[in-house]
């Protein structure tokens, strides 16, 4: 009887190993077949976001770059796309930023004109509560457009700022505002080096996510 139990256990382990190996192989095959398509979709999504947050006219050249900013001992890197006109004049930048919200990380893109004015915002991904925090993708984000953080305080009114929070979603509102504020500070700290330094050629906007060496977050709505 003992030998039969041992044999059954071995068979079960072998079957489990075979199933795991086959599943892993199938997943690898599917990824290999779809990774180029996924990359293309991500690139188009990124380009659409750039156009949405930085709607500029005329002949433009974009250059992919990275802004690095340190605050309170925390260093953060912000992937961005710099916009130049046909004469090499720096027009602005689309900056990727992120912050921890109620449901998880909120990934965003913010467009700034050369003088620091916010031209647009776009939420790239989030896991906020439908009907509450998820409403940040609606009218809430419009209040940031055409505002210059030099005079428009990027914190919710409850905390003494100029941003009207989403009803019952203060944490999401704070996270959104903080993400924009971080992008603005990084932009202002680095934009001087881009003035009148046009890229030699057009560079296709990158699709990588914002990389933060250290990132803060919130835990309650």
N, C-alpha and C positions, 0 to 999 in steps of 0.2 A: 504493500500500500504506500509506503514512504517513497519508493522509487517512482511510483506513478505520479505522486504529487510533485516530486522534483522534476519529472519529465514535463508535466503540464506547465510548471513555472518557467522552465527554459523555453518552451514553445511560445508562451505568452510574451516573454522578453524578446524573442526573435521576431515575432510578428509585430510587436511595437516598434522595434528597430527598423524593420522593413517599411512600415507605414510612415515613420518619421523621415526616413531617407527619401522615399518617393515624394512625400509632400514638400520637403525642402527642395528637391530637384525641380518639381513643377513650379514652385514659387520663383525659383531662380530663372527658370525658362521664361515665365510670364514677365518678370521684371526686365529681362534682356530684350524681350520683344516690344515692350511698351516704354522703356526709359527715354527713347528719343522723342516719342510722342508727348510724354509728360514734360520733357524739357522744353519742347516747342510751345506747349500750352502755357507753361510758366513764363516763358519769354514774352508771349503775346499779352499775358495778364500784366506783366511788369510794364510793358510799353504802354498799355492802355491806362495804367495807373499814373504813369508819368504825364501823359497827355491830360489826364483828368485834373491833376494837382498843379500842373504848370502849363496852362493853355496859352501858348505864345504864338504870335504870327510871324511870317517872314521865313527866310532861309535860316535854318538853325543847324547847329552842330552840337552833338552831345558827347560828353566825355565821362566815362565811368571812373569814379574815384572813391576815396574813403576819408571820412572826417573822424578825427580822434579827439576826444574831449575828456578831461579829468575834473571831477567835482567831488569834494568831500572824500578824497582819496580813492575814488572809484573811477577807473578808466573805461570808457565805452567807445566802441568803433561803430560808425554809422556809414554803411554803403550809400552812395549817392550818385546821381547823374547831373553833371554840370551843363548848363545851357549857354551857348555863345551865339551871337549873331554873325552875319557874313563878314563883318569887319573885325571880328575877334573880341567884341565887347562882351563882358560877362553879364548875363541877364538874370541868372538865378539858378536854383538847384532843387531837385526832387530828392528828398532825404528819407531814407528808411529808418524807422524808429520802432520801439516796442516798450511795453510796460505790463506788469502783472495786474490783471483785472480781477473781477469776482470769480469768473469761471476758469481763468487761466491766462495765458499770455495773449496780449493784443498786439498784433503786428500791423503797422501803419506806414503810410508814405505821406510826407508833407512837402508842399511846394512853396518855396520862398523866392520872392523877387530879390534883386541885388541889394535893395535898401532894407531887407528884413521883413517886408510885408508878407503875410501868409496869403498865398494865392489859392490854395485848395488843400483839402485833406482827403485821404482815402484809406479805409480799413481793409487790409489785405486778408486777414484771418482773425478769428476770435472764437471764444466759446462762452460768450455771455448769455444770460437768460433771455429767451424769446419774450418779447413784449415788455421787457424792462431794460436791462443793459444793452441788449441788441439794438435798441432804438438809437444808439449812438450813430448808426449808419444813415439815419434820417435827417430831420431838420436840426437836430442837436449840433451836427458838425458844421452846419452853415454859418453859425455865429462866429466861427473862427476866420471865415473868408474876408479878405481885405482888411484884416486887423494887423497892426504892427505891435508885437510884444514889447516894444520899447515903451509903449503907453497903455497897452491892453494887458492886464495881469492874467496870466494863464493858470489861474486856480479858480475853483468854484466859489461862488459868492458866499457860501456858508463858511469858507475859510478866508474871507476877505478879498477874494478876487473878482474878476469881471465875467466869469463863465456861469451861465444858468444851468444848474445840474439837471439831469434827467430825473423825473419824479420816481422815488423809491429805488434809485440806482446811483446813489452818491459815489460809491466806490468806483463804478465803471466811469463815471464822469471825471473823477479825480485821476484815474489811470489814463484816460484819453488826454486830459489836459497836461498831465505830467509828461506823457510821451511827446506831445507837441513842444512842450517847453524844453525838453532835453535836445530835441532836434534843432530848435532855434538857437540854443546856447552853443551847440556844436557848429552850426552854420556861421554864427557871428564870430566865433573864435578862429575860424579858418578861412573865411571868405576873402580876406585881404590878399592872400596868395594867389587867388584865381583872377583877380581884376586884370583885364586886358592881357590874359595869357591864353589865347585860343589854342585848342589842340591841333595837332598837325593833320589829323584826319578824323572822320566820324567814327565813333565807337558805338557798337550796338549795346544798348543798356543791359547791364548785368541783371541776373535773376536771383542772385544769392540773397539769403535772409540777413537781416541785421545781426551782427555779432556783438554781444555784450560780454565783457570780461566779468562784470558783476552786475546783477540786475535786481532791483527791489521789487516788491509786489505787495498786494493787499490780500486779505483772506476773507473779508466779510462784506456783503452787499449793504 
